[in-house]
Amino acid sequence: MKKIQYSFVFLLFFLLHQMQANVVYDAKNEPNEIVAEMTTAIRRVQKEHHSKNEQLSRQLTALNNQLAAESNRDRKLDFLIQKDEIKEQMRLLQLETNSEISKIRYLKGLQVIKTLYEKVLSLDHHFASVRTLNEINKISNPNQYPEYSKLKEVVNAKKDKKTSLDLTSVLGTNTIVSVVQTFTNMIASSLTKEEKEKELANVDCILDFTLRMQNDLNTIYFETAFLQTSNEKIKQEIELLFKDYTKPIGYVATLENCRTNDDWETITQKMEEYLTKMKTTTGTSQYKMQVNMEFPIDRLLQFINQYNNFIDQGGKFYEKFKIILNSYENAKQCETKLPLEYKKLKADIDVAINKFNVAYKPVEVNGTKMKEILYGLNEFD
């Protein structure tokens, strides 16, 4: 029995550890965390390079001094050979450093793409779940409310058959025309003043809310549809970026397929093969291979700016939606009569604002970080 208890406790601790590990992993996969890790890693490599290069430079200076003071021809020749060896070491050190930095930047850049793609897909799901035009139409159209439908039935039963008009099927769907017709018929109906006031009291908040908010609610719908279209363009852009990013190393699968098949390790392997080949190449060919690795990083930064602008725009749109929904003047007076969908829409927008500020927050790449990411420049240069 004790053995079973110990096993259970061990399993519980293991699961808790795994849960904590997953939380940490998710946090580290945020773009800003990845960029920070990349910056730290690049600085570490450059610091190591600077230290080794300084040591070789001191050796080279010492040899130059010895060479200047030496008169023996054989000794001079030895010093010259040693100088060439040190220069070659410095060249190889620079090549190794450049290769290591390229590797860091490329893999961290790939992590950023992977994470941003998940955010873009999440945004796509978010926009798809936003209340549809049909749902918003229910909120903004008095004809969708049972209280107003009942009023129309009462008025229709008591209307003056000689003077009243029946709307066409087209005009019947027009909110304003429908309301005007209902009130016109009610005024000319056989309903008493008390009956009219009673019926009006049942729909006053509904009519006030729908007539005031109809255009605003439609604005929310159409601007949300615009954001969804913009997000689709962002999705296409990041998929194209991935294609450009992985083309130099010979990876041909799409971003969607790579994600579906969890094929990220293959990209790493191909990148390692590419760097190995680049080390053994010389001259113009090596330079071209280096440029082919650098260009995708530049494209990534361009996309980050595009993504940041979109998130900033989306956040402002939802802040605007919140102001619109909170602008209804008689909200307190009509609180108990307002549709539940209206309250849900307000809650949805609050959630969306939080998502844009937290879950989809922009990637912070300032001038200094950008120089490091693009050109590998830091305080040692």
C-alpha positions in Angstrom: 0.0 0.0 0.0 2.8 2.4 0.9 4.5 1.6 -2.3 1.4 2.6 -4.2 1.2 5.8 -2.2 4.8 6.7 -3.0 4.3 5.9 -6.6 1.2 8.2 -6.7 3.1 11.0 -5.0 6.0 10.6 -7.4 3.6 10.7 -10.3 2.0 13.8 -8.9 5.3 15.7 -8.5 6.3 14.6 -12.0 3.1 16.0 -13.5 3.4 19.2 -11.6 7.0 19.5 -12.8 5.9 18.9 -16.4 3.1 21.5 -16.1 5.6 24.1 -14.8 8.1 23.2 -17.5 5.4 23.8 -20.1 4.5 27.2 -18.7 8.2 28.2 -18.8 8.5 26.9 -22.4 5.5 28.9 -23.5 6.9 32.1 -21.9 10.2 31.6 -23.6 8.5 31.2 -27.0 7.2 34.8 -26.9 8.8 36.8 -29.7 10.3 39.3 -27.3 11.8 36.6 -25.2 13.3 35.0 -28.4 14.7 38.3 -29.6 16.2 38.9 -26.1 17.8 35.4 -26.2 19.2 36.1 -29.6 20.7 39.4 -28.5 22.3 37.7 -25.5 23.6 34.8 -27.5 25.1 37.1 -30.2 26.8 39.3 -27.5 28.2 36.2 -25.9 29.8 35.0 -29.1 31.1 38.5 -30.0 32.6 38.9 -26.5 34.4 35.6 -26.9 35.6 36.6 -30.3 36.7 40.0 -29.0 38.7 38.3 -26.2 40.4 35.8 -28.5 41.1 38.4 -31.2 42.6 40.7 -28.7 44.9 38.0 -27.5 46.0 37.3 -31.1 46.4 41.0 -31.8 48.8 41.3 -28.8 50.8 38.3 -30.1 50.9 40.0 -33.5 52.1 43.3 -32.0 54.8 41.5 -30.1 56.0 39.7 -33.2 56.1 43.0 -35.1 58.3 44.5 -32.4 60.6 41.5 -32.4 60.8 41.6 -36.2 61.7 45.3 -36.1 64.5 44.7 -33.6 65.8 41.4 -35.1 68.8 41.6 -37.5 69.2 37.8 -38.1 67.7 36.8 -41.4 66.6 33.3 -40.3 65.0 34.7 -37.2 63.2 37.3 -39.2 61.9 34.6 -41.5 60.6 32.7 -38.5 58.8 35.8 -37.2 57.2 36.4 -40.6 56.0 32.8 -40.7 54.5 33.1 -37.2 52.8 36.4 -38.3 51.2 34.6 -41.2 50.0 31.9 -38.9 48.5 34.3 -36.5 46.8 36.3 -39.3 45.3 33.0 -40.6 44.1 32.2 -37.0 42.4 35.6 -36.9 40.8 35.0 -40.3 39.5 31.6 -39.3 38.3 33.1 -35.9 36.4 35.8 -37.8 34.9 33.2 -40.1 33.9 31.0 -37.2 32.4 33.9 -35.4 30.4 35.0 -38.4 29.2 31.5 -38.9 28.1 31.1 -35.3 26.3 34.4 -35.3 24.5 33.5 -38.6 23.4 30.3 -37.0 22.0 32.0 -33.9 20.3 34.7 -35.9 18.8 32.2 -38.4 17.5 29.8 -35.8 16.1 32.5 -33.5 14.6 34.2 -36.5 12.9 30.9 -37.3 11.6 30.7 -33.8 10.1 34.2 -34.2 8.4 33.1 -37.4 7.0 30.0 -35.8 5.6 31.9 -32.8 4.2 34.8 -34.9 2.5 32.2 -37.2 0.8 30.7 -34.2 -0.4 34.2 -33.2 -1.6 34.9 -36.7 -3.6 31.7 -36.7 -5.0 32.5 -33.3 -6.0 35.9 -34.6 -7.7 34.2 -37.5 -9.7 32.1 -35.1 -10.5 35.1 -33.0 -12.0 37.1 -35.9 -13.9 34.0 -37.0 -15.5 33.8 -33.6 -16.5 37.5 -33.5 -20.3 38.0 -33.6 -21.6 37.7 -37.1 -23.6 40.2 -39.1 -26.7 38.1 -38.4 -26.0 38.4 -34.6 -25.4 42.1 -34.8 -28.5 42.5 -36.9 -30.5 40.9 -34.1 -29.2 43.5 -31.7 -29.6 46.5 -33.9 -33.0 45.7 -35.6 -36.1 46.3 -33.6 -38.0 43.8 -35.8 -35.9 41.0 -34.1 -37.3 41.8 -30.7 -40.5 40.0 -29.5 -41.7 43.1 -27.7 -41.7 45.1 -30.9 -43.2 42.3 -32.9 -46.1 42.2 -30.4 -46.6 46.0 -30.7 -46.8 45.6 -34.5 -49.4 42.8 -34.0 -51.5 45.0 -31.7 -51.3 48.0 -34.0 -52.1 45.9 -37.0 -55.2 44.6 -35.3 -56.4 48.1 -34.4 -55.2 50.1 -37.4 -57.4 52.1 -39.6 -57.9 49.9 -42.7 -58.8 52.9 -44.9 -55.7 55.1 -44.2 -53.0 52.6 -43.2 -50.4 51.3 -45.7 -48.8 47.9 -46.0 -45.1 48.0 -46.8 -43.6 46.1 -49.7 -41.3 43.2 -48.9 -38.3 45.4 -49.6 -39.4 48.3 -47.4 -40.5 46.0 -44.7 -36.9 45.0 -44.0 -35.9 48.7 -43.6 -35.7 49.4 -39.9 -36.5 53.1 -40.0 -39.4 52.8 -42.5 -40.8 49.9 -40.5 -40.8 52.0 -37.3 -42.3 55.0 -39.0 -45.1 52.8 -40.4 -45.8 51.2 -37.1 -46.0 54.6 -35.3 -48.1 56.1 -38.1 -50.6 53.3 -37.9 -50.6 53.4 -34.1 -51.5 57.1 -34.1 -54.4 56.5 -36.5 -55.5 53.3 -34.8 -58.4 52.8 -32.5 -56.2 52.3 -29.5 -56.9 54.5 -26.6 -54.3 57.0 -25.3 -53.6 54.8 -22.3 -53.2 51.7 -24.5 -50.8 53.5 -26.8 -48.7 54.8 -23.9 -48.6 51.3 -22.3 -47.5 49.7 -25.6 -44.9 52.4 -26.1 -43.5 51.9 -22.7 -42.9 48.3 -23.5 -40.7 49.1 -26.5 -39.2 52.6 -25.6 -35.8 51.3 -24.6 -35.6 48.8 -27.5 -36.5 51.5 -30.1 -34.2 54.0 -28.5 -31.3 51.6 -28.4 -31.7 50.2 -31.9 -32.2 53.5 -33.6 -29.3 55.1 -31.8 -26.9 52.2 -32.1 -27.7 50.6 -35.5 -25.1 52.5 -37.5 -22.5 52.1 -34.7 -23.1 48.3 -34.5 -22.8 47.9 -38.2 -19.5 49.9 -38.1 -18.2 47.4 -35.5 -19.1 44.5 -37.8 -17.7 45.9 -41.0 -14.5 47.1 -39.4 -14.0 43.7 -37.8 -14.5 42.2 -41.2 -11.8 44.6 -42.5 -9.4 43.4 -39.7 -10.1 39.8 -40.6 -9.2 40.5 -44.2 -6.0 42.3 -43.1 -5.1 39.4 -40.9 -5.5 37.0 -43.9 -3.0 39.2 -45.8 -0.6 39.0 -42.8 -1.0 35.2 -42.9 -0.1 35.2 -46.6 2.9 37.4 -45.9 4.3 35.2 -43.2 3.9 32.1 -45.3 5.8 33.9 -48.1 8.4 35.1 -45.6 8.9 31.5 -44.5 9.4 30.4 -48.1 12.0 33.1 -48.7 13.6 32.4 -45.3 14.2 28.7 -46.0 14.9 28.8 -49.7 18.6 29.5 -49.4 19.2 26.3 -47.3 17.1 24.2 -49.7 14.0 23.6 -47.6 10.9 23.4 -49.9 7.9 22.6 -47.7 5.4 25.3 -46.9 5.0 26.8 -43.5 1.7 25.2 -43.0 3.1 21.7 -43.9 6.1 22.3 -41.7 3.9 23.2 -38.7 1.5 20.3 -39.4 4.3 17.8 -39.6 6.4 19.4 -36.9 9.4 19.4 -39.3 11.4 22.2 -37.7 14.3 19.8 -37.0 14.8 19.2 -40.7 15.3 23.0 -41.2 18.0 23.0 -38.5 19.8 20.1 -40.2 19.7 21.8 -43.6 20.9 25.1 -42.0 23.9 23.2 -40.5 24.7 21.6 -43.8 24.5 25.0 -45.5 26.9 26.6 -42.9 29.4 23.7 -43.3 29.4 24.2 -47.0 29.8 27.9 -46.6 32.9 27.4 -44.4 34.6 25.3 -47.2 33.7 27.9 -49.9 35.9 30.9 -50.6 35.8 34.2 -52.4 32.7 35.4 -54.2 30.8 32.2 -53.7 31.2 32.3 -49.9 30.1 36.0 -49.9 27.0 35.1 -51.9 26.1 32.3 -49.5 26.6 34.7 -46.6 24.3 37.3 -48.2 21.7 34.6 -48.9 21.6 33.9 -45.2 21.4 37.6 -44.2 18.7 38.6 -46.6 15.9 36.5 -44.9 16.8 38.2 -41.6 16.1 41.6 -43.2 12.8 40.3 -44.6 11.9 39.0 -41.1 12.4 42.5 -39.6 10.2 44.0 -42.3 7.5 41.5 -41.5 7.8 42.2 -37.7 7.2 45.9 -38.5 4.2 44.9 -40.6 2.9 42.7 -37.8 3.4 45.3 -35.2 1.5 47.9 -37.2 -1.4 45.5 -37.7 -1.6 44.7 -34.0 -1.4 48.3 -33.1 -4.2 49.1 -35.6 -6.3 46.2 -34.3 -5.9 47.3 -30.7 -7.0 50.8 -31.6 -10.0 49.5 -33.5 -11.2 47.6 -30.5 -10.6 50.5 -28.2 -12.8 52.5 -30.6 -15.5 49.7 -30.5 -15.5 49.9 -26.7 -16.0 53.6 -26.8 -18.9 53.1 -29.3 -20.6 50.5 -27.1 -20.2 52.6 -24.0 -21.6 55.7 -25.7 -25.3 54.6 -25.5 -26.8 57.5 -23.4 -29.6 55.6 -21.8 -27.6 52.5 -20.8 -28.4 52.8 -17.1 -32.1 53.7 -17.6 -32.6 50.8 -20.0 -30.2 48.3 -18.4 -32.8 45.7 -17.7 -34.3 45.9 -21.2 -31.1 45.8 -23.2 -30.4 42.6 -25.1 -28.1 40.0 -23.6 -26.1 39.9 -26.9 -25.2 43.6 -26.4 -23.6 42.8 -23.0 -21.8 39.7 -24.5 -20.5 41.9 -27.3 -19.1 44.4 -24.8 -17.5 41.5 -22.9 -16.0 40.1 -26.2 -14.5 43.4 -27.0 -12.9 43.7 -23.5 -11.4 40.3 -24.0 -10.1 41.3 -27.5 -8.5 44.4 -26.1 -6.7 42.3 -23.6 -5.6 39.9 -26.3 -4.2 42.6 -28.4 -2.3 44.1 -25.5 -1.0 40.8 -24.1 -1.3 37.7 -26.3 -0.8 39.4 -29.6 1.5 42.2 -28.3 4.0 43.7 -30.8 7.6 42.5 -31.0 9.9 45.0 -29.4 12.8 45.5 -31.8 14.4 48.9 -31.1 17.2 50.5 -33.0 20.0 48.9 -31.0 18.5 45.4 -31.2 17.8 45.9 -34.9 21.5 46.7 -35.6 22.5 43.6 -33.7 20.0 41.4 -35.4 20.7 42.8 -38.9 24.4 43.5 -38.8 25.7 41.8 -35.6 26.9 45.2 -34.3 27.5 45.7 -30.6 29.7 47.6 -28.1 32.8 45.6 -29.2 32.6 46.9 -32.7 
